[in-house]
Amino acid sequence: MSLFWNEGIETKSQDEIRCIQSERLKSVIEWVAARSEFHRARFKEAGIDPKDIDGLDDLVHIPSMSKADFSDNYPLKMLCVDRKTLREVHLSSGSTGAPVVMAYDDHDLDQWAECMARCYRMAGIEEGDTIQITPSFGLFNGGFGFYHGARKAGLFIIPTGAGNTLRQIKLMNDFHVKAIMGVVSYGIRIMEVLQEINQAIPSLKIGMFGAETFSDSMCEKIENGLGIEAFDIYGMTETGGVGTTGMDCGAHNGIHVWEDQYILEVIDTQTLKPLADGEEGEVVFTSLNRQAIPVIRLRTGDISRVISRDRCPCGRTHARLDRIKGRIDDMLIIKGVNFYPRQIEQALMDITGVRSHYQIIIEDINGVKDLRINVEADEGVTGYMVEKHLKEVLGFSPKGDVFKPGTLPRQEGKAVRVFFEKRGD
Ligand SMILES: [Zn+2]
């Protein structure tokens, strides 16, 4: 089986990719300038004549967009196509109250399916394979995103949606499911239930997980627990949904961003200037092949870095982005130390006997912040071990409490890991 869906595009040289990006950037600027008052006003304010955008080198002059632009223009004020051509909509929570809306015409749904089909094939899933889609089918883009791609790739779909883990496991065994799709914490949930009922899913070989950041160690835990190879799939409502901006390949050394579809930049969060490859900053995307609501220099709030633009051992040439370290909004500052929840997760999972459920609790006692970690672990793991291990990562010692497996609260859907507690005298 070929691991490529669109080998010609996926293996183009970086020079060729840059040519495609320059041409498509000109087209998309022309497209939004002709159709959207929102974009015309932005260009005018920045003193830019859209006709002067002549390629990639001019990108830095264009002002960035953010999630707030979506909320401010709820529901369809940024629309660039005739409303009668719309076919589907997905929503996620916004930053200022109103949700983020992504609408799709037929072209956009096909673009989404193309990106997803590449992800399926990259993971080793081919025509006729059976997959189970566990995110909900609704306004959240996960369920339908996997579905559209699977239709294009010719897969046999078990569209369970969220919840009822025992039935999910039964269906996986009854239908010999080869691959599952879900949010990271649902992979963990399935793993736990399998342990409880002392069962396995022998047919299961592949998992594609997204929507939550996860550490290398958590990924390894899921792989060992389910006996699968796990892939980190990336995408958000604003870029068009799950998988649009890429996934890691079998080399598991970064997320291949589909660069013929999106321009990837990493910028300094203070100066907003583009950073060199390898430097860590905010991920910014420009969509090159979407019609209804294209994004131009969208600030994602995600923190990462470009690992490499060299040809990957898998043969692909599209840039590789490191696992998302966290979101700008998620950065914690305690005792003068800046860190992201994922760094805590990584440190915890490195302790032998620690399970996959934990809570990061930020205590604010009379204005002084402190950190407490609750974690589930096997017998033998002590709070002191947790504290000592985390001190090596953070430089200060948080409070560590160890709980028996299965005793910390669980949520359906995306996991909440960070809690804030305020106390005073
Ligand atoms: Zn690769």
Boltz pocket constraint, residues with backbone or C-beta under 6 A from the ligand:
constraints:
  - pocket:
      binder: B
      contacts: [[A, 249], [A, 250], [A, 251], [A, 254], [A, 256], [A, 312], [A, 313], [A, 314], [A, 315], [A, 316]]
      max_distance: 6.0
